[in-house]
Amino acid sequence: MSYQTVQHFAASPKEDLGLFSDSGGRRSWSNMSVPGGALAVRKWLLGVSGFILFSALAISGCTDKDSDGQTSQQKDSASSKTVRKEVGEASWYGPGFHGQETASGETYDQTEMTAAHPSLPMGTKAKVTNLENNKKVEVIINDRGPYAEGRVIDLSRAAAKKLDMKEDGTAQVKIETKKTKKKGRSAR
């Protein structure tokens, strides 16, 4: 049987590794003989592979992934991308509804940049582009409607004015929405 000498030095004399010691109980260079050095190589390989596995797990755990597997950075860039596009006829509503309660519970103000949409969540920010003159406006959905057949959005008087569609009353528009973060309910 062949023997190979393996040397080990503990990092700190106070450290009790329970592996090697001289007759005085102090940690120092120690000699250990193992058959063919196989035990030492095996321990070294296990130690290295364990370190690599631990490091890989630690690094992968450092990314902020959510339940859908996206990192917060990916979500931020995804939230700036358009989520939904819709094209159709827009109309506007104003004086007869001014001061009344909207579907969101807010008071309708025809001078604000708001709109009514049949299905977009309340509070959604939507960019509306008048396809006839390429003018754009950003509105917040705070009401339901329009109820006229063939219409996709009802804009406030102020939004319609910015899109230069107030005179005609209707216009072909493109509606683009972005993903919005859900707000938690506050305790009342």
C-alpha positions in Angstrom: 0.0 0.0 0.0 1.4 3.4 -1.0 1.1 6.4 1.3 1.0 10.1 0.4 1.7 12.9 3.0 -0.9 15.6 3.1 -0.2 18.9 5.0 -2.9 20.9 6.7 -2.7 24.2 8.5 -5.6 25.6 10.5 -6.3 29.3 9.8 -6.3 30.3 13.4 -4.6 28.8 16.4 -7.9 29.4 18.4 -10.0 27.5 15.8 -10.9 24.0 17.0 -11.4 22.0 13.8 -11.1 18.7 15.6 -9.0 17.4 12.9 -5.3 17.7 13.7 -3.3 18.7 16.7 0.1 18.2 18.1 0.7 16.7 21.5 0.4 20.1 23.1 -3.2 20.6 21.8 -2.1 23.6 19.6 -3.1 23.8 16.0 -0.1 23.7 13.6 1.2 22.1 10.5 0.2 18.5 10.7 1.1 15.6 8.6 -1.5 13.1 7.7 -0.9 9.9 5.8 -3.6 8.5 3.6 -3.5 5.5 1.3 -2.6 6.8 -2.1 -3.9 10.2 -1.3 -7.4 9.1 -2.5 -9.1 10.3 0.7 -7.6 13.7 0.5 -8.5 14.1 -3.2 -12.1 12.9 -2.5 -12.5 15.4 0.4 -11.1 18.1 -1.7 -13.4 17.4 -4.6 -16.4 17.2 -2.3 -15.4 20.5 -0.7 -14.9 22.2 -4.1 -18.1 20.9 -5.6 -20.0 21.8 -2.5 -18.6 25.3 -2.6 -19.6 25.7 -6.3 -23.1 24.4 -5.7 -23.5 26.7 -2.7 -22.2 29.7 -4.6 -24.5 29.0 -7.6 -27.5 28.7 -5.3 -26.5 31.9 -3.4 -26.1 33.9 -6.6 -29.3 32.7 -8.2 -31.1 33.5 -4.9 -29.8 37.1 -5.1 -32.1 38.0 -8.0 -35.4 39.5 -7.1 -37.7 37.1 -8.9 -41.4 37.1 -8.4 -43.8 34.2 -8.7 -44.0 34.7 -12.4 -40.2 34.3 -12.8 -39.5 37.9 -13.8 -37.0 40.1 -12.0 -38.0 43.5 -10.8 -35.8 45.0 -13.6 -37.7 43.0 -16.2 -41.0 44.1 -14.7 -40.0 47.7 -14.8 -39.1 47.5 -18.4 -42.2 45.5 -19.2 -44.4 48.0 -17.4 -43.2 50.7 -19.7 -44.2 48.7 -22.7 -47.7 49.0 -24.2 -50.0 46.3 -23.0 -53.1 46.9 -25.0 -54.0 48.7 -28.2 -57.5 49.4 -29.4 -58.7 51.4 -32.5 -62.2 52.8 -32.9 -64.5 55.7 -32.7 -64.2 58.1 -29.7 -66.8 60.6 -28.6 -66.9 63.1 -25.7 -69.2 64.0 -22.9 -69.3 67.1 -20.8 -71.9 69.6 -19.7 -74.8 67.2 -18.9 -72.6 65.0 -16.7 -70.4 67.7 -15.0 -70.6 67.4 -11.2 -72.2 63.9 -11.3 -70.6 60.8 -9.7 -68.7 58.6 -12.1 -68.5 54.8 -11.9 -65.3 55.1 -9.9 -67.0 57.2 -7.3 -65.2 60.4 -8.3 -67.1 63.5 -9.3 -67.0 64.1 -13.0 -65.1 67.2 -14.0 -65.2 68.0 -17.7 -62.1 70.1 -17.4 -59.9 67.1 -16.3 -58.1 64.6 -18.5 -60.4 61.7 -17.9 -62.4 59.2 -19.9 -65.0 56.4 -19.8 -64.2 53.0 -21.1 -66.4 49.8 -21.1 -63.7 47.5 -19.6 -60.4 49.1 -18.7 -59.8 49.0 -15.0 -60.5 52.2 -13.1 -57.4 54.4 -12.7 -55.8 53.1 -15.9 -53.7 55.6 -17.7 -54.4 55.6 -21.5 -52.8 57.4 -24.3 -55.4 58.4 -26.9 -54.2 59.4 -30.4 -56.6 61.1 -32.9 -55.8 59.2 -36.1 -57.1 62.1 -38.2 -54.6 64.7 -37.0 -52.1 62.6 -34.9 -52.7 64.7 -31.8 -52.3 62.8 -28.5 -53.5 63.1 -24.9 -53.1 61.0 -21.8 -56.3 60.3 -19.8 -57.2 58.4 -16.7 -60.2 56.0 -16.9 -62.6 56.9 -14.2 -66.0 56.0 -15.7 -67.9 53.4 -17.7 -69.1 54.0 -21.2 -69.7 54.9 -24.0 -73.1 53.5 -24.4 -73.5 54.5 -28.1 -73.0 51.5 -30.4 -69.7 51.4 -32.2 -67.8 53.7 -29.8 -64.8 52.6 -27.9 -64.1 55.5 -25.5 -65.9 58.6 -24.2 -63.5 61.5 -23.5 -63.9 64.4 -21.2 -64.5 67.8 -22.8 -60.9 68.9 -22.0 -59.4 65.7 -23.6 -61.6 66.1 -26.7 -60.5 69.7 -27.0 -56.8 68.7 -26.9 -57.4 66.1 -29.6 -59.1 68.8 -31.7 -62.3 66.7 -32.0 -64.7 68.8 -30.0 -66.3 70.4 -33.1 -67.0 67.1 -34.9 -67.9 65.3 -31.7 -66.3 62.0 -32.8 -63.0 60.9 -34.2 -61.1 57.7 -35.1 -58.6 57.1 -32.3 -56.0 54.6 -31.1 -56.0 53.8 -27.4 -52.8 52.5 -25.8 -52.6 51.4 -22.2 -49.6 50.4 -20.1 -49.5 47.8 -17.3 -50.3 49.5 -14.0 -49.3 48.4 -10.6 -52.1 47.4 -8.3 -52.4 49.5 -5.2 -53.2 47.9 -1.9 -56.3 48.9 -0.1 -55.7 51.2 2.9 -57.3 50.4 6.2 -60.1 52.8 7.1 
